[in-house]
Amino acid sequence: MKPPDHKEREKIVTLLDTTMIVEAAAGTGKTTAMVDRIVALINAGKCKADTLAAVTFTRKAAAELRERLREKLPQAAQCQISTVHSFCGRLLRERPVEADVDPDFEELDDERDARLRHQAWETFTNELFAKDDPVLDALEELGISLADLWPAFKKFADYPDVDDWPAPAVPAPALQPAVTALREYAAHMEKNLPDADGTDELAGLFRRVLRMMRSHDLTRHSEVAEILEQFKLGRKCTHKYWPNGKEQAVREHKRWDKFCDEVAGPFVTAWRAHRYPTVLRVLHGAQAVYDRQREAAHGLNFQDLLRLAAELLRKRPEVRQYFRRRFTHVLVDEFQDTDPVQAAVMLLLTADNPRERDWRKCRPVPGSLFVVGDPKQSIYRFRRADIVTYNTVKQIIQDTGGAVVTLSANFRSAKPVVDWVNAAFDKFFPATADEMSPAYVPFLVGRKEQPAAAGVFQLKVAVEQQGEIAATEADFIARHIRASGRSPGDFLIITRKKDRLSTYADALQRLGLPHEVTGGSSLNEVRELGLWHAALRAALEPDNPVAVVAALRSELFGFSDEELYAYRRAGGRFDWRTSPPCHSERSEESQSLGDPKTTEPLRSAQGDNTGSEGKFAEAFAALRRYADWLGALPPVLAVERVAHDLGLLPVAASAPGGNVAAGSLGKALELLRAGQADWPTAAAMVEQLGRWATADEPHDGASATAPTSAVVRVMNLHKVKG
């Protein structure tokens, strides 16, 4: 039986000399379309297997395409099937001289690149302090710390191809009028503040503003701006908490919004514009250090690969002609995820005129370019992969005689789901496509079998708090999966955001259901990771009593607060280089206090005056041993030995959820091994471990056992999209 859109599908395998864009929504067979086109091109003699390049956006998609193609094409192994970054890397490796790159460059994955970026920022900021750079005083005057700019630098470094960052000089906004208006409003707040806030956001903001008014210097722009940044539109106002009820609440809400529009908003906007040139100067300086570090490491990150490949094709027509012969046909999957640089590579590579440098003016050789995408999934605007780029390429294909093919038969979902999706989403898209949004194409049912239990169901819960709602949903879903009698691998749980993923994982774990979480930070949530870091930090910092006490009172050594207090009262020091005091000793500090009560025998929690003394000696000996390892062995070997000595892996494995906990510890160790060149000292490696333990750098967990398909998949919407 042919699918309902079979006439459109036939164009994919018959119009082989036509450049084509296939618009295919989720579940309509995008990968099948790619496979069918490749097989048809090669079987018809339009190209050879080794002159065809198929480009995807993930390694997983490339692997799936390769596997599917192997089933239908004997010479599939000769086809160039890779991610867009790997493909660009290949172009550079084939012509390194013209691209002006090291022939032996290393392709930096995201994790390695993130480490280099962090090192570059630390190097740059240390240099600023070392030479007492005047920009530090400028930042202080603007109310900005270097730590505030680290997130901005991470974003800034994602766009090396942007040469022009306009930063006109803007004078600071007038201070006195804003301060006068703020004082007047603060006086009004004092008189009209509700006795209780409850869930009223506006009343809570009143109190915060008044506190800040008392603690901030209103003669400084930066501190006034910090107060005015609290004023944002759309704050929640609950009528019942205001003394005069709804009338007063509505009046106060309007006054707040007016102050936002007329005073706070303009002042903050002008102040940020005034600060911007100084901020950009700092970011450009850090970028220069980052560029030098990548060059020294002979490394190119993903953006470098794309940018340099595009420049190579744009500036060297003879190279473009070479690759035009080398790859006669280029097929691109998930084209809606394409940014302008990636689009430039594809259009330049397939252009009929090798001297046209503007990719927007390129005309693809008929049949040389085939792209598949879904404009409705063009959601990566923050990465510049927006609908504008997609529409630009689509228009180029149409203007040069190409075809637009639309696939609408959904083979993934049953009819009740298809019907619900059509009804729900039809109203959110325009009737005809425009520059901001595609038109909605209703799904057709392409699936033959229709499961009886298929459909869309709503779970109504009686709780209001987000955490309780998630817990209730998670428990219901886990019980439903267990009672269904189906394989866990038949289920996928999708959350809107990643902050609740562990809630669903915990519910599945309680019922003994195998599961796998993707897109969260389950590695960072492993308790033993924090214990590992606590022990290492205490070993490295014997003169830091906070670090030592944190390790002692953790599960590693199990000291109670009473034992720690008794130890300190007995004159003990939280420094493993010292010996615990005997019960007959009295410290100099205790004697100097002149109070006989300050010196007491060191007793354990059970009252024994020698047992606790022995526990401290044993704990300090362990920390000394770890310090010796960290000082004598390669850092990664020492860190691993500490983990084994503490028994962290078996402890993690024996607890509920132990498969993921133990696997995540193993993954952390592998990450340390892979990055040991970036963390050459024990201190640097322990600091990195601390960033993972505190979730500063989120990572998915990993299973200790071999992966299986019979697990419930749990992931956030972003990962499902990927």
Protein Blocks (a to p, Z undefined) as FASTA:
>chain_A
ZZfklmmmmmmmmmmmbccdddddehilpmmmmmmmmmmmmmnopacfklcccddfbfkl
mmmmmmmmmmmomklmmpccddfklmmmmmmmmmmmlnopafkbccddfklmmmmmmmmm
mmmmmmmmmnopaklmmmmmnopafklmmmmmmmmmmmmmbmbdcddddddddfklmmmm
mmmmmmmmmmmgcfblklafklmmmmmmmmmmmmpcfkbfklmmmmmmmpcghiacdfkl
pmnlmmlmmmmmmmmmmmmmmmmmmmmmmmmmmmmmmmmmmmmmmmmmmmmmmmmnopac
fklmmmmmmmmmmmmmmlmmmmmmmmmbccdehkllpcfklmmmmmmmmpcblkbmblkl
pccdehkaccdddfklmmblmnopafklmmmmmmmmmmnopacdddfbdfkbcfklmmmm
mmmmmmmpcfbdcfkbccddddddfbfbdcfkgccdddddfbfbfklmmmmmmmmmmmmm
mmnopafklpccddfblklmmmmmmmmmmnopacddehiamlmmpmklmmmmmmmmmmmm
mmlmklmmmmmmmmknopafklmmmmmmnopacdfkbccddfkbccfklmmnopaklpcc
dddfkopaklmmmmmmmmmmmmmmmmmmmmmmcfklmmmmmmmmnommmmmmmpghklmm
mmmmmmmmmmmmmmmmmmmbfklmmmmmmmmmnomagcddddfbdcdfkbccdddfklmm
ZZ
